[in-house]
Amino acid sequence: MVNWHSPYLWVWVRDELGVVQKDPNREVINRINLVFEIFGQRKSASKVLQTFNSEGLLLPRRNRFGDIFLAQA
């Protein structure tokens, strides 16, 4: 898979044929799903960040080379 930088850096990648798909990394998908789950409960992006930080949860990010790493929210 070739990385394609979209606004949703963690979730989407473009394959060799140019088709945009969800990132195959299950940890990334699960973590992003958790963001939306917490948002549904807390109704605020800042409260999602507070929850992630208070529980020591990390968010997936891409470095400038397109590699995924986990970092503090």
MMTF fields as JSON, N, C-alpha, C and O atoms, coordinates in Angstrom:
{
  "mmtfVersion": "1.0.0",
  "mmtfProducer": "UNKNOWN",
  "numBonds": 291,
  "numAtoms": 292,
  "numGroups": 73,
  "numChains": 1,
  "numModels": 1,
  "chainsPerModel": [1],
  "groupsPerChain": [73],
  "chainIdList": ["A"],
  "bondAtomList": [4, 2, 8, 6, 12, 10, 16, 14, 20, 18, 24, 22, 28, 26, 32, 30, 36, 34, 40, 38, 44, 42, 48, 46, 52, 50, 56, 54, 60, 58, 64, 62, 68, 66, 72, 70, 76, 74, 80, 78, 84, 82, 88, 86, 92, 90, 96, 94, 100, 98, 104, 102, 108, 106, 112, 110, 116, 114, 120, 118, 124, 122, 128, 126, 132, 130, 136, 134, 140, 138, 144, 142, 148, 146, 152, 150, 156, 154, 160, 158, 164, 162, 168, 166, 172, 170, 176, 174, 180, 178, 184, 182, 188, 186, 192, 190, 196, 194, 200, 198, 204, 202, 208, 206, 212, 210, 216, 214, 220, 218, 224, 222, 228, 226, 232, 230, 236, 234, 240, 238, 244, 242, 248, 246, 252, 250, 256, 254, 260, 258, 264, 262, 268, 266, 272, 270, 276, 274, 280, 278, 284, 282, 288, 286],
  "bondOrderList": [1, 1, 1, 1, 1, 1, 1, 1, 1, 1, 1, 1, 1, 1, 1, 1, 1, 1, 1, 1, 1, 1, 1, 1, 1, 1, 1, 1, 1, 1, 1, 1, 1, 1, 1, 1, 1, 1, 1, 1, 1, 1, 1, 1, 1, 1, 1, 1, 1, 1, 1, 1, 1, 1, 1, 1, 1, 1, 1, 1, 1, 1, 1, 1, 1, 1, 1, 1, 1, 1, 1, 1],
  "groupList": [{"groupName": "MET", "atomNameList": ["N", "CA", "C", "O"], "elementList": ["N", "C", "C", "O"], "formalChargeList": [0, 0, 0, 0], "bondAtomList": [1, 0, 2, 1, 3, 2], "bondOrderList": [1, 1, 2], "singleLetterCode": "M", "chemCompType": "L-PEPTIDE LINKING"}, {"groupName": "VAL", "atomNameList": ["N", "CA", "C", "O"], "elementList": ["N", "C", "C", "O"], "formalChargeList": [0, 0, 0, 0], "bondAtomList": [1, 0, 2, 1, 3, 2], "bondOrderList": [1, 1, 2], "singleLetterCode": "V", "chemCompType": "L-PEPTIDE LINKING"}, {"groupName": "ASN", "atomNameList": ["N", "CA", "C", "O"], "elementList": ["N", "C", "C", "O"], "formalChargeList": [0, 0, 0, 0], "bondAtomList": [1, 0, 2, 1, 3, 2], "bondOrderList": [1, 1, 2], "singleLetterCode": "N", "chemCompType": "L-PEPTIDE LINKING"}, {"groupName": "TRP", "atomNameList": ["N", "CA", "C", "O"], "elementList": ["N", "C", "C", "O"], "formalChargeList": [0, 0, 0, 0], "bondAtomList": [1, 0, 2, 1, 3, 2], "bondOrderList": [1, 1, 2], "singleLetterCode": "W", "chemCompType": "L-PEPTIDE LINKING"}, {"groupName": "HIS", "atomNameList": ["N", "CA", "C", "O"], "elementList": ["N", "C", "C", "O"], "formalChargeList": [0, 0, 0, 0], "bondAtomList": [1, 0, 2, 1, 3, 2], "bondOrderList": [1, 1, 2], "singleLetterCode": "H", "chemCompType": "L-PEPTIDE LINKING"}, {"groupName": "SER", "atomNameList": ["N", "CA", "C", "O"], "elementList": ["N", "C", "C", "O"], "formalChargeList": [0, 0, 0, 0], "bondAtomList": [1, 0, 2, 1, 3, 2], "bondOrderList": [1, 1, 2], "singleLetterCode": "S", "chemCompType": "L-PEPTIDE LINKING"}, {"groupName": "PRO", "atomNameList": ["N", "CA", "C", "O"], "elementList": ["N", "C", "C", "O"], "formalChargeList": [0, 0, 0, 0], "bondAtomList": [1, 0, 2, 1, 3, 2], "bondOrderList": [1, 1, 2], "singleLetterCode": "P", "chemCompType": "L-PEPTIDE LINKING"}, {"groupName": "TYR", "atomNameList": ["N", "CA", "C", "O"], "elementList": ["N", "C", "C", "O"], "formalChargeList": [0, 0, 0, 0], "bondAtomList": [1, 0, 2, 1, 3, 2], "bondOrderList": [1, 1, 2], "singleLetterCode": "Y", "chemCompType": "L-PEPTIDE LINKING"}, {"groupName": "LEU", "atomNameList": ["N", "CA", "C", "O"], "elementList": ["N", "C", "C", "O"], "formalChargeList": [0, 0, 0, 0], "bondAtomList": [1, 0, 2, 1, 3, 2], "bondOrderList": [1, 1, 2], "singleLetterCode": "L", "chemCompType": "L-PEPTIDE LINKING"}, {"groupName": "ARG", "atomNameList": ["N", "CA", "C", "O"], "elementList": ["N", "C", "C", "O"], "formalChargeList": [0, 0, 0, 0], "bondAtomList": [1, 0, 2, 1, 3, 2], "bondOrderList": [1, 1, 2], "singleLetterCode": "R", "chemCompType": "L-PEPTIDE LINKING"}, {"groupName": "ASP", "atomNameList": ["N", "CA", "C", "O"], "elementList": ["N", "C", "C", "O"], "formalChargeList": [0, 0, 0, 0], "bondAtomList": [1, 0, 2, 1, 3, 2], "bondOrderList": [1, 1, 2], "singleLetterCode": "D", "chemCompType": "L-PEPTIDE LINKING"}, {"groupName": "GLU", "atomNameList": ["N", "CA", "C", "O"], "elementList": ["N", "C", "C", "O"], "formalChargeList": [0, 0, 0, 0], "bondAtomList": [1, 0, 2, 1, 3, 2], "bondOrderList": [1, 1, 2], "singleLetterCode": "E", "chemCompType": "L-PEPTIDE LINKING"}, {"groupName": "GLY", "atomNameList": ["N", "CA", "C", "O"], "elementList": ["N", "C", "C", "O"], "formalChargeList": [0, 0, 0, 0], "bondAtomList": [1, 0, 2, 1, 3, 2], "bondOrderList": [1, 1, 2], "singleLetterCode": "G", "chemCompType": "PEPTIDE LINKING"}, {"groupName": "GLN", "atomNameList": ["N", "CA", "C", "O"], "elementList": ["N", "C", "C", "O"], "formalChargeList": [0, 0, 0, 0], "bondAtomList": [1, 0, 2, 1, 3, 2], "bondOrderList": [1, 1, 2], "singleLetterCode": "Q", "chemCompType": "L-PEPTIDE LINKING"}, {"groupName": "LYS", "atomNameList": ["N", "CA", "C", "O"], "elementList": ["N", "C", "C", "O"], "formalChargeList": [0, 0, 0, 0], "bondAtomList": [1, 0, 2, 1, 3, 2], "bondOrderList": [1, 1, 2], "singleLetterCode": "K", "chemCompType": "L-PEPTIDE LINKING"}, {"groupName": "ILE", "atomNameList": ["N", "CA", "C", "O"], "elementList": ["N", "C", "C", "O"], "formalChargeList": [0, 0, 0, 0], "bondAtomList": [1, 0, 2, 1, 3, 2], "bondOrderList": [1, 1, 2], "singleLetterCode": "I", "chemCompType": "L-PEPTIDE LINKING"}, {"groupName": "PHE", "atomNameList": ["N", "CA", "C", "O"], "elementList": ["N", "C", "C", "O"], "formalChargeList": [0, 0, 0, 0], "bondAtomList": [1, 0, 2, 1, 3, 2], "bondOrderList": [1, 1, 2], "singleLetterCode": "F", "chemCompType": "L-PEPTIDE LINKING"}, {"groupName": "ALA", "atomNameList": ["N", "CA", "C", "O"], "elementList": ["N", "C", "C", "O"], "formalChargeList": [0, 0, 0, 0], "bondAtomList": [1, 0, 2, 1, 3, 2], "bondOrderList": [1, 1, 2], "singleLetterCode": "A", "chemCompType": "L-PEPTIDE LINKING"}, {"groupName": "THR", "atomNameList": ["N", "CA", "C", "O"], "elementList": ["N", "C", "C", "O"], "formalChargeList": [0, 0, 0, 0], "bondAtomList": [1, 0, 2, 1, 3, 2], "bondOrderList": [1, 1, 2], "singleLetterCode": "T", "chemCompType": "L-PEPTIDE LINKING"}],
  "groupTypeList": [0, 1, 2, 3, 4, 5, 6, 7, 8, 3, 1, 3, 1, 9, 10, 11, 8, 12, 1, 1, 13, 14, 10, 6, 2, 9, 11, 1, 15, 2, 9, 15, 2, 8, 1, 16, 11, 15, 16, 12, 13, 9, 14, 5, 17, 5, 14, 1, 8, 13, 18, 16, 2, 5, 11, 12, 8, 8, 8, 6, 9, 9, 2, 9, 16, 12, 10, 15, 16, 8, 17, 13, 17],
  "groupIdList": [1, 2, 3, 4, 5, 6, 7, 8, 9, 10, 11, 12, 13, 14, 15, 16, 17, 18, 19, 20, 21, 22, 23, 24, 25, 26, 27, 28, 29, 30, 31, 32, 33, 34, 35, 36, 37, 38, 39, 40, 41, 42, 43, 44, 45, 46, 47, 48, 49, 50, 51, 52, 53, 54, 55, 56, 57, 58, 59, 60, 61, 62, 63, 64, 65, 66, 67, 68, 69, 70, 71, 72, 73],
  "secStructList": [7, 5, 7, 7, 7, 7, 1, 1, 6, 6, 6, 3, 3, 3, 7, 6, 6, 1, 7, 3, 3, 3, 7, 1, 7, 2, 2, 2, 2, 2, 2, 2, 2, 2, 2, 2, 2, 2, 2, 2, 2, 2, 7, 7, 2, 2, 2, 2, 2, 2, 2, 2, 2, 2, 6, 6, 7, 3, 3, 3, 3, 3, 7, 6, 6, 1, 7, 3, 3, 3, 3, 3, 7],
  "xCoordList": [0.835, 0.0, 0.879, 1.918, 0.454, 1.146, 0.367, -0.855, 1.044, 0.36, -0.136, 0.542, -1.307, -1.915, -2.385, -3.185, -1.921, -2.214, -3.538, -3.639, -4.536, -5.856, -6.057, -5.219, -7.163, -7.421, -7.544, -7.321, -7.896, -8.034, -6.816, -6.903, -5.691, -4.399, -4.33, -3.586, -5.09, -4.938, -5.723, -5.357, -6.79, -7.758, -7.607, -7.914, -7.15, -7.178, -5.789, -4.855, -5.674, -4.459, -4.872, -5.98, -3.981, -4.233, -3.359, -2.153, -3.977, -3.205, -2.473, -2.533, -1.776, -0.953, -1.764, -1.22, -3.058, -3.927, -4.595, -5.363, -4.301, -4.873, -6.204, -6.834, -6.643, -7.92, -7.713, -6.802, -8.569, -8.486, -9.272, -10.435, -8.611, -9.226, -8.919, -8.043, -9.665, -9.329, -7.951, -7.564, -7.224, -5.918, -6.111, -7.002, -5.31, -5.481, -5.023, -5.243, -4.401, -3.9, -5.078, -5.715, -5.369, -6.516, -6.383, -7.386, -5.188, -5.0, -5.426, -6.049, -5.093, -5.489, -7.01, -7.611, -7.624, -9.078, -9.771, -10.719, -9.304, -9.925, -9.788, -10.728, -8.638, -8.415, -9.301, -9.851, -9.446, -10.301, -11.769, -12.532, -12.16, -13.527, -13.768, -14.86, -12.764, -12.886, -13.072, -13.837, -12.386, -12.562, -14.032, -14.611, -14.631, -16.027, -16.98, -18.008, -16.645, -17.472, -17.482, -18.539, -16.311, -16.216, -16.902, -17.567, -16.743, -17.405, -18.927, -19.616, -19.435, -20.87, -21.359, -22.493, -20.503, -20.863, -20.668, -21.516, -19.553, -19.17, -19.628, -19.699, -19.947, -20.499, -19.574, -20.042, -18.269, -17.324, -15.943, -15.456, -15.324, -13.978, -12.968, -12.071, -13.113, -12.161, -12.313, -11.329, -13.536, -13.729, -13.169, -12.73, -13.183, -12.546, -11.052, -10.471, -10.428, -8.998, -8.715, -7.728, -9.565, -9.392, -9.436, -8.628, -10.389, -10.518, -9.281, -8.739, -8.829, -7.635, -6.425, -5.666, -6.25, -5.096, -5.185, -4.182, -6.357, -6.49, -6.32, -5.879, -6.669, -6.544, -5.254, -5.023, -4.416, -3.135, -3.257, -2.373, -4.353, -4.553, -3.823, -3.733, -3.311, -2.557, -3.35, -4.159, -3.105, -3.743, -2.732, -1.562, -3.182, -2.27, -2.001, -2.889, -0.777, -0.364, 0.592, 1.132, 0.786, 1.778, 2.913, 2.686, 4.133, 5.267, 5.412, 4.615, 6.4, 6.539, 6.882, 6.826, 7.238, 7.536, 6.336, 6.396, 5.225, 4.011, 3.913, 2.959, 4.893, 4.854, 3.918, 3.876, 3.179, 2.243, 2.963, 3.766, 2.661, 3.143, 2.041, 1.14, 2.103, 1.115, 1.695, 2.855, 0.872, 1.321, 0.207, -0.968, 0.6, -0.369, -1.32, -0.933, -2.568, -3.613, -3.323, -4.082],
  "yCoordList": [-1.185, 0.0, 1.248, 1.296, 2.219, 3.498, 4.488, 4.58, 5.223, 6.189, 7.365, 7.837, 7.824, 8.976, 9.887, 9.471, 11.098, 12.01, 12.718, 13.645, 12.265, 12.88, 13.588, 13.454, 14.349, 14.963, 13.927, 14.239, 12.699, 11.632, 10.73, 9.605, 11.232, 10.588, 9.162, 8.347, 8.845, 7.537, 6.465, 5.292, 6.83, 5.842, 5.409, 4.262, 6.279, 5.982, 5.825, 6.547, 4.87, 4.683, 4.445, 3.983, 4.76, 4.509, 3.318, 3.309, 2.32, 1.142, 1.395, 2.494, 0.366, 0.507, 0.876, 1.45, 0.557, 0.874, 2.232, 2.647, 2.926, 4.247, 4.241, 5.288, 3.073, 2.969, 3.336, 2.829, 4.222, 4.637, 3.644, 3.355, 3.121, 2.126, 2.464, 3.276, 1.818, 1.956, 1.353, 0.373, 1.955, 1.425, 0.007, -0.216, -0.948, -2.331, -2.57, -3.654, -1.591, -1.737, -1.737, -0.702, -2.883, -3.029, -2.108, -1.572, -1.914, -1.042, 0.389, 1.064, 0.84, 2.178, 2.27, 3.202, 1.318, 1.323, 1.276, 2.023, 0.403, 0.285, 1.575, 1.98, 2.219, 3.452, 4.58, 5.343, 4.693, 5.728, 5.446, 6.369, 4.182, 3.837, 4.233, 4.684, 4.071, 4.462, 5.973, 6.427, 6.75, 8.205, 8.545, 9.348, 7.938, 8.231, 7.704, 8.322, 6.563, 6.014, 6.961, 7.252, 7.431, 8.356, 9.678, 10.267, 10.148, 11.385, 11.239, 12.163, 10.081, 9.82, 9.884, 10.287, 9.488, 9.513, 10.893, 11.368, 11.534, 12.781, 14.034, 15.106, 13.917, 15.017, 16.214, 17.328, 16.001, 17.112, 16.571, 15.61, 17.206, 16.79, 17.012, 16.193, 18.122, 18.377, 17.338, 16.978, 16.854, 15.805, 14.468, 13.653, 14.243, 13.04, 13.098, 12.114, 14.245, 14.398, 14.255, 13.627, 14.826, 14.687, 13.218, 12.763, 12.48, 11.052, 10.29, 9.495, 10.526, 9.839, 10.154, 9.255, 11.417, 11.804, 11.265, 10.799, 11.318, 10.849, 9.339, 8.834, 8.61, 7.149, 6.662, 5.458, 7.614, 7.24, 6.576, 5.823, 6.853, 6.275, 7.112, 8.333, 6.457, 7.131, 7.116, 6.22, 8.126, 8.216, 7.912, 8.275, 7.244, 6.983, 8.264, 9.093, 8.396, 9.529, 8.997, 7.897, 9.813, 9.464, 10.476, 11.676, 9.973, 10.896, 11.388, 11.02, 12.198, 12.79, 11.766, 12.07, 10.549, 9.484, 8.572, 7.631, 8.864, 8.076, 6.889, 6.116, 6.726, 5.608, 5.961, 7.104, 4.97, 5.163, 4.971, 4.053, 5.854, 5.716, 6.191, 6.917, 5.791, 6.217, 7.343, 7.296, 8.371, 9.542, 10.025, 9.718, 10.78, 11.349, 12.264, 12.953, 12.249, 13.069, 14.549, 15.388],
  "zCoordList": [0.0, 0.0, 0.0, 0.659, -0.728, -0.79, 0.06, -0.065, 0.915, 1.769, 0.954, 0.041, 1.288, 0.641, 1.744, 2.583, 1.77, 2.871, 2.643, 1.839, 3.359, 3.326, 4.662, 5.553, 4.826, 6.132, 7.244, 8.413, 6.884, 7.863, 7.751, 7.259, 8.21, 7.976, 8.484, 7.936, 9.519, 10.138, 9.43, 9.499, 8.75, 8.322, 6.869, 6.545, 5.997, 4.572, 3.972, 4.323, 3.064, 2.271, 0.825, 0.553, -0.086, -1.511, -1.914, -1.664, -2.536, -2.939, -4.25, -4.802, -4.748, -5.943, -7.176, -8.12, -7.185, -8.313, -8.171, -9.04, -7.073, -6.852, -6.13, -5.982, -5.678, -4.973, -3.505, -2.85, -2.996, -1.596, -0.754, -1.033, 0.291, 1.163, 2.607, 2.9, 3.515, 4.927, 5.169, 4.532, 6.096, 6.48, 7.012, 7.832, 6.575, 7.026, 8.467, 9.007, 9.086, 10.446, 11.426, 11.625, 12.035, 12.941, 14.147, 14.619, 14.648, 15.804, 15.469, 16.289, 14.278, 13.833, 13.74, 14.275, 13.071, 12.913, 14.269, 14.507, 15.158, 16.488, 17.289, 17.973, 17.211, 17.965, 17.454, 18.249, 16.132, 15.562, 15.884, 16.169, 15.84, 16.25, 17.702, 18.045, 18.556, 19.954, 20.087, 20.938, 19.262, 19.273, 19.038, 19.77, 18.023, 17.707, 18.769, 19.043, 19.368, 20.442, 21.648, 22.208, 22.037, 23.174, 22.836, 23.688, 21.596, 21.192, 21.307, 21.741, 20.917, 21.031, 22.469, 22.729, 23.399, 24.824, 25.437, 26.193, 25.111, 25.781, 25.05, 25.651, 23.738, 22.918, 22.755, 22.519, 22.877, 22.775, 22.399, 22.993, 21.4, 20.987, 22.111, 22.311, 22.846, 23.932, 25.041, 25.687, 25.267, 26.28, 25.81, 26.623, 24.498, 23.959, 24.255, 24.712, 23.998, 24.284, 25.77, 26.154, 26.609, 28.056, 28.46, 29.27, 27.889, 28.199, 27.762, 28.529, 26.537, 26.045, 26.923, 27.283, 27.263, 28.075, 29.5, 30.042, 30.112, 31.5, 31.605, 32.638, 30.536, 30.551, 29.888, 29.771, 29.455, 28.859, 27.499, 27.091, 26.79, 25.466, 24.423, 24.546, 23.413, 22.361, 21.063, 20.825, 20.223, 18.914, 17.82, 17.935, 16.751, 15.642, 14.853, 14.654, 14.42, 13.577, 12.528, 12.645, 11.496, 10.475, 10.553, 10.708, 10.442, 10.367, 8.927, 8.064, 8.67, 7.331, 6.259, 5.067, 6.678, 5.729, 5.505, 4.713, 6.224, 6.084, 7.011, 6.925, 7.907, 8.85, 10.01, 10.464, 10.472, 11.572, 12.902, 13.066, 13.844, 15.218, 16.148, 15.725, 17.402, 18.392, 19.214, 19.623, 19.457, 20.214, 21.128, 20.924, 22.132, 23.057, 22.296, 21.352, 22.735, 22.07, 22.246, 21.762]
}
